[in-house]
Structure formats: C-alpha cells, structure tokens
Amino acid sequence: TSGVDYGDFDNTQITLPAGETVVEFNVTIIDDNFIETSETFSGMLSIVTGDSQVVIDSTADTATVTILDEADTVTIGFNQTIYTVQEEIGFVTWRVVASVSVDSDIVIRINEITSGRSATSGVDYGNFDNTQVTLTAGETVV
C-alpha cells in the first residue's frame, strides 16, 4: 500500500538529461514492523514531454518490486518461564508475548502439562487445559 509499505511515487516526474542513457529514481521502502507475506507494487513509464521520436518500450514499460518481510516467523512465548506465587493470592498472571506485532489476530492454545508435576488441576489450581487466548493484530502482548 502506497504510504504504508512504500513511499508514494504516483505521478512523479524524472528527467533523462540530454546525452544521457540512464536516470535513477529511489522509492522508499517503509519498515512497518509487521510480520506479513511478501507484498508487491509496480511503476509504469509514460512520456510527459520530449522528442517525438522517443517511445516507451512496451516490453519494459513496467517494473514490479516484491517487498520481502524482514522476518519469516513470529516468535511467541511466555514472557518468563518460572513463576512463584503465594497460595493466598489466588491467581497467577501469565503473559504471552510476540517478538513483533502481527498483521492479523493469532489464536494461541495453552495446554496443561500434567506429567512430572506435584500440583493437581482442580485441587491446587484451576483447570486451564485447552484455554485459548488471542494475540490481536498490531499487538505484541496477550
């Protein structure tokens, strides 16, 4: 999207100086810090003014750019892996975090691991097995 993923260049005029065969033009790529699929945009040449003998090569009049995301995956995990809580407090708050914000909601399931534990679900703590939480688009913390 123009202005979001790359700088707006629509209707930008560049001049090919007399005697030259190359002119360069930069389009700004905007790092939006979202994990997303590859995105593309294109530019098309047209002549505004100049020699009537100059024509646009119809096989090379359009250039397409593919913007690759800076990261292939989002890393999601608990913000800390060991918690200690006083029983009389009555709850523990787990925080799930993502390495970067995402461009669409992600549903995360929390499964209970019962083997090798001394506390019992329903006796020492409330059952949370198969609980789902949602990491909302644009956020990094559940």
Secondary structure, DSSP 8 states (H G I E B T S, - for coil): -BTTTB---TT------TT-S-------B----EE---EEEEEE----SS-TT----TTSSEEEEEE--S-S---EEES-S-----GGG------EEESSEESS-EEEEE----TT-SS-BTTTB---TTEEEEE-TT-SB-
